[in-house]
């Protein structure tokens, strides 16, 4: 099959959960003898020309590179290009790009249209009221126009059923098994030492809660300044701005009084893997998620994860001793202190349980066949419907 993947900024993935998802999925589809075209934006890939990456064609098309029009303009050009080039499948990633899923349904009925619902984007505080209204419409489009809608969490599946009466197919995010190159120390450049820091990996937008974590960490340092567990502890914030420069500036101001708060900006590949693998734990103070890839990645490195008690996190973390109240500085500070006072064996066991869970339930080896099955089943049905219409 010839599969067009639309909605992501591009691959290879530099940052972004959707980009990481598409990166891993596209490469595995190519290994399964599928012809895959991933549409990309030049500002993301830093390349001017189209290129092939691990058997996947990376096709650059223009976009209006602004906060509100970058994604939708690129989606429009990508959709038209895919239709002209007679692909078999268009797979939209994200509810915003799914706004345009009606175009191939109406004008290229032979194309199978799939949408993956990754998260409820209108909850992001970076959007104004009009943008949130449009994103709400996009949710309905993602559940109406595609032949099949995939939801990456059980909670999103319930949401689509309750809000739009749409029965979606639950297929979670996938995770790779990464190997660490211990011959090179990638964390030293940030002044970090193995098992002496906590890490947060995320886009720096308000709903991810980095401000809550920094404030809780500052309070922990202040209230337990004489404790050896706390004295040498650092916090690595891995991520950067996504049209949120003012918010990122406020985070730097919040951490300015504490030399143990380290901002690394976006990181990828071995650097990111080592930031996960050498940390004490991942802290994920997010208020809103689909199924957080950063949590899955930390779990795959046998790391304990401290996360807000939102339903999406509870799909991944069963032990309530590792969950804290969202948007609550005091509860997070208490959780950090409680975690630091666990025995090394208790921390190690939590990480071991996490790794076992993701390998069993969230590995790409189990997930990609489910997606290919959706393509093949949908294509068979679409061919039959198109043949009947012609006859």
N, C-alpha and C positions, 0 to 999 in steps of 0.2 A: 504493500500500500504506500501511497504518497501522502505524507502527513504534514500539514502546516500547523506550526505552533505559534500562537499569537497572544500578546498581552504582556509578556515579560519584557524587561529592558534589554536583555540579551544574555548570551553565554560566550565564553566561560563565566561562571558566576563569580562576581567580585564581592557583592553584598546583596542582601535581600532574600527573604525566605522563598518567594515565588521563583526567583532566579535560580536558587539552589535546587528547588524542586524540579524545575524544567531542565536544568543542566543534567541532573542525574537520570531523569526520565528519558530525555532525548538520546543520551549516549547509550542507554540500555535498549531503547527501541532500535537504534541503528545496529547494535550487536545482534538483535533478533531479525535482521534482514529487512527492516523497514526503511523506506526512503524518507528522511526527516529534514524539513526546512524549519529553522528557528529564525523568526524575524527579530531583528535587533536594531538598536539606536546607536549611532556612531559615538555620541557623547559617553555612552556606557562602555562600549568595547574598546574605545580609543583607537579604532581602526577605520580607515577610509574605504577599504575595499571589502567585498564579500570574501569569505574564506571557508575552508573546510576544517572542522574540528572533530577529531575522533569519529569520522564517518558521517558527521552532521553538517549540512550546509547552513552557514550563518549568512543570512540575507539582510543587508542594510537598506532601509527605506527612510525617507525624511519624516520629521515630526516638528510640531510647533513646540519648541523646548521651553515651556512655561509650566508653572505649577498645575494649572487646570486643563491645559490642552495637549500636553506632551503625550499622555497615554492614548487618549481618544483619537488624536490625529494620526498617530502611528498605527493604531488599530485599523483605521479606515483605509489607509494606503496598503497595509498588509493584507487586509481582507480582499480588496480589489485585485491585488497582485496574485493572491492564491487562487481566486476564481478564474482569472485569465489563464493561469498556468495549469488549470484542470487537476487540482489535487483531489484525492479521494476523501480526505478527512481534514476539517478545520477544527483544531482544539484550542478554545479560548481559555486563558488562565486568568482568573479574577473576575469579579462582577462588573467592574467598569468596562473592560473590553467587550463583555457580553451584551452591552447595550446595542451593539451592531450585529448581533447574531442573526437578526431578521434578514439581513441583506443576502447572505448565501442561501438562506431558507427560501427566499422569494425568487431570486434570480439564478441560482445554480442548484436546482433541486436534486441533482445527482450527488452533491457533496454531503457527506455525513458531518453534522455539526455537533460538537461536544463542548460542554463548559464545565470547568472545575471551579466550584465555589470555595475560595480559600478562607475568607473571613468577612465579617460585617464591617466594611471599610468606613461607613458613615459614622462610626463611633470615634474615629480619629479626630482629635480636637483641632487638627490643622485645617479642617474643612470649614467653610462658612455655611450659612443656612441653605443657600441655593445649591451648593455642591452636595450637601447632605440629602437634599430632596432628589437630586439627580441620581445619587448613589442608591437611594431607596428604590427608585424606578429601575435602576440597573439590577438590583436583586430580583425584581419581578421578571425582568427580561431573561436573566440567567436561568430562571425556573420555568420559562414559557417557550422561548424560541428554539433552543437546542433540541436535537433528537433525544439527547440524554444529558442529565446534569449529575456531576460527581460532587459529593461533599466529603471534605477531608476529616471531619470529626462527627461523632454521633450527635453532639449537641447541634451542629449545623444541619444535620439531617432532620432533627426534630424541628428546628427553626423553619426550614423550608416547608415542611409539612403543615405546621401550625399557621404560618403567615400566608402561604401561597397555595396550600393544598397540593403541593408537588411531592410526589414520591421520588426521591433521589437515590443514587447508588453510593453507599458509603465505601470509599477507598481511602485509607489514611495516607499521610505523608510517608515517604520512604526514607531509609537511612542506609548509608554505605558503611563498610568496615574500613576505617582509615588506619594506616600505619604511621607511626611516629619515627622520624629520622633523628635518633638521639646523638648523632655525630655532630649536629649543629644545634646550638642553643639560641633559639629564636626569641625567648622571653627576656634575655639579659639586656637587650637594648631598651627595654622599658623599666629597668631596675627591679625586675621581679625575680623571685627565687621559688623553686619548686615547693609546693605545699605551704607557701607563706602568703597566699593571696586568695581572695574571692574574685569571681569574674561575672560580669554581666555582658551578654552579647546581644545587640539589638540596634535597630534604627533608633535614633534619638528623637522620639516624638513623645509628647506628654502622656499618651495612654500607655506607654511602656513603663512608666513609673521610675525612671532613673533618678528623678529628684527625690523621691521617697527613699530610695536606697542610699543615696549620698547623705541625706540628712540623718538617717538611721545609723549609718556607719560613723558619721561625725560624732553622734551622741554616744555610740559604743566606745569610741576612742576616749571621749571626755570622761565618761562615767566609770571606765575600767582602765584608766591610764597606767596603773601600777601592775596590771596583770600581764604576765609574760605571754599569754596566748594572744593578747590584744596588741601589745606593744609593737611587735614587728609585723603585724598583719597589714596588708595592703588591699586595695580594691581596684581592679582593672575594669574600666568601662570601655568595651570594644564596640565601636559603632560611630556613626557621624550624622550629619544633618541630612534631612530629606525635606527641603524647603522649610526648615525649622531653625534657621540661624539664630534667631532671637532666643529660642528655647535652649539651644546648645550653649550660647553665651551665658545664660543664667545658670546652667549646670556647672560651667567652669568657675563662675563666681561663687557658687555654693561650695565647691570643692577647693577654692583658693586657699583657705585657712588650714588645709590639711594636706601635707606633702605626701600622704599615703594614698591619696586618690589619684589614679593614673588614667589619663585619657589616651587611647591608642589610635583613635579614628578607625575606619573600616579596615579589617584585615581578612586575608583569605589563605587558602592552601596550608602549607606547613606552619606558618606563623599562627594562624587561627587554630589549627589542630593542637599545637603545643600550648596555646593559651588555655584551651579546654583541659588538655591532659595533665598539665602540671599544676592546676588550681586545686584548692581545697574543696571547692564546690561552686556550682553555678547558682546565682541568685536571679530570679526572674520575677520582678515586681509588677508585671503587666496587669492592666485592668480589663483588657479585651484581647481575645485570641481566636484563631480557628483551631489549628493544632500546631503548637509552636515548634518549628523545626530546630531552633536553638536548644530547646529542652531535650528533644530526641538526640541531638548530636552530643550534648553533655552526657546523657545517659549511656550512649554508645561507648564513651571513654571511661565507663565505670565511675562516674562522678555522682555524688549526692546532689540533689537539686532542691533548693528552697524556693517555693513559688507561692503566689497568691492563691487563695482558696476558690478561685473561679471554677466553674464546672469543667471547662476545657482542660484545665490543669489536673483536675481530679480524674480525668480519663487516663492520665499517665502516671499519676502519683497516688498510690492507695494509702500510704502511711500519713495520717494527719499530723504527725509530729514534724513533718517537713512542709506544712502549709501554714500560711499566715494571712491575716485579714488584708484585703486590698485597700490601698490608699490610707494606710495606717502606720505612721512612723514608729510609734511606740511598740506595736505588735511585731514589726519587723526587727527592731532593735532587740527585743526579747528573744525572738527566734534565732538571731545571729549569736547571741550570748549562749543560748541553750545548745546550739549546734557546736560551738567551739568547746563546750564542756562535755560533749559526748566523748567516749573513748575512741581511740584510733580504730579499734575493731568494729565498733558500732558504725563509724563513718565508712569504713571499708565495706562492711556488709550491705549498707544502703546503696553504695555504688555498684556492688555486685548484683544486687536485685534489679537495679535499673538496667544494667547491661543485658541481663538475661531476658528482661521483658521486651526491650526493643528488638533484640535478635529474633525473638519468637514471633512478635506481632507486627513489627514495622520495618522489616528488611525489604529492600527493593526486589530481592529474589522472589518474594512472595507476592509483591504488589504489581510489578510490571505485567505478569501474565493476566491479571484481572483487567488491566487497562486494555491490553491487546484483545482480550475476549470481547470487551465492549465495542471496540473498533470493528472486529470481524462480524459480530452479531448485528451491529447496526448497519454495516455495509450490506450484508445479505438482505436485510429487511428493506433497505433503501433501494437496492437493485430491483427487488420484486415490485415495490410500489411504483418505481419509475417505469418499469416494463408494462405494468397494468395501465398506467396513465397514457402511455404511448399507444397501446393497443385499443 
